[in-house]
Amino acid sequence: DWPAGAMVNQACHACTAVTWEAKEDPEAVEYFTEAEGQMTTVTMGAADLTQFNKLTEKLKTAGVPHRVWTEQPENVPSSLATWPRRRSMLQRLFKGIKRF
């Protein structure tokens, strides 16, 4: 269990990494420029590391670009952020993961 502040920090690391990695991706550019007048972000929480790892595999299999942030020196995956994508594309992959 992580304190809330530490979890926020981990999520910020993953989101910052995704923003940098996706900076030239057309879908990400559209999202970041708010071309449609909205930016939607959803925060989800995996129940445990097993569920987290299953989600990571689903994203890989579906070809969804994402970033897992791994806390060091513990080498523990602590957060995951997808590149900006349509909710309709991601929703089925996150089925069973609850909002945080």
C-alpha positions in Angstrom: 0.0 0.0 0.0 1.3 3.4 -1.0 0.3 6.8 0.6 -2.0 8.9 -1.7 0.8 11.5 -2.3 3.2 8.8 -3.5 0.6 7.4 -5.8 0.0 10.8 -7.3 3.7 11.2 -7.9 3.9 7.8 -9.6 1.0 8.7 -11.9 2.6 12.1 -12.7 5.8 10.3 -13.7 3.9 8.0 -16.1 1.9 10.8 -17.6 4.9 13.0 -18.1 6.7 10.2 -19.8 3.7 9.5 -22.1 3.4 13.1 -23.0 7.0 13.2 -24.1 7.0 9.8 -25.9 3.7 10.6 -27.8 4.6 14.2 -28.7 4.6 13.5 -32.5 1.8 11.0 -32.6 -1.2 12.5 -34.5 -3.8 11.3 -32.1 -1.8 12.6 -29.1 -1.2 15.9 -30.8 -5.0 16.3 -31.4 -5.7 15.5 -27.8 -3.0 17.8 -26.4 -4.1 20.8 -28.5 -7.7 20.3 -27.3 -8.9 20.4 -30.9 -12.3 19.0 -29.9 -12.6 21.3 -26.9 -12.1 18.6 -24.3 -9.4 16.5 -22.6 -10.7 13.4 -20.8 -8.5 11.6 -18.3 -9.6 8.6 -16.3 -7.8 7.3 -13.2 -8.2 3.6 -12.6 -6.7 1.4 -9.9 -5.7 -2.3 -10.4 -6.6 -4.4 -7.4 -3.1 -6.0 -7.3 0.0 -6.6 -9.3 -1.5 -9.6 -11.1 -4.4 -7.5 -12.4 -1.9 -4.7 -13.3 0.2 -7.2 -15.3 -2.8 -8.7 -17.1 -3.9 -5.2 -18.2 -0.4 -4.5 -19.4 -0.5 -7.7 -21.5 -3.9 -6.8 -22.9 -2.6 -3.4 -24.0 0.5 -4.9 -25.6 -1.6 -7.5 -27.5 -4.0 -4.8 -28.7 -1.2 -2.6 -29.9 -2.1 0.2 -27.6 1.0 2.4 -26.9 1.5 2.9 -23.2 4.1 3.4 -20.5 4.6 1.5 -17.3 6.4 3.5 -14.7 8.6 1.4 -12.5 9.7 2.7 -9.1 13.4 2.4 -8.4 15.4 1.0 -6.6 12.5 -1.3 -5.6 11.9 -2.2 -9.3 8.2 -2.3 -8.7 5.7 -1.3 -11.4 3.7 1.5 -9.9 1.6 3.2 -12.6 0.6 3.0 -16.2 -0.4 5.6 -18.7 -1.7 5.0 -22.2 -1.0 7.4 -25.1 -4.1 9.5 -25.8 -6.6 7.3 -27.6 -10.4 7.2 -28.0 -12.3 5.9 -25.0 -14.1 3.5 -27.4 -10.8 1.9 -28.2 -9.6 1.6 -24.6 -12.8 0.9 -22.6 -13.0 -2.9 -23.4 -9.3 -3.4 -22.4 -9.9 -1.8 -19.0 -13.0 -3.9 -18.2 -12.8 -5.1 -14.6 -10.5 -2.3 -13.5 -12.2 0.1 -11.1 -12.0 3.9 -11.0 -9.6 5.1 -8.4 
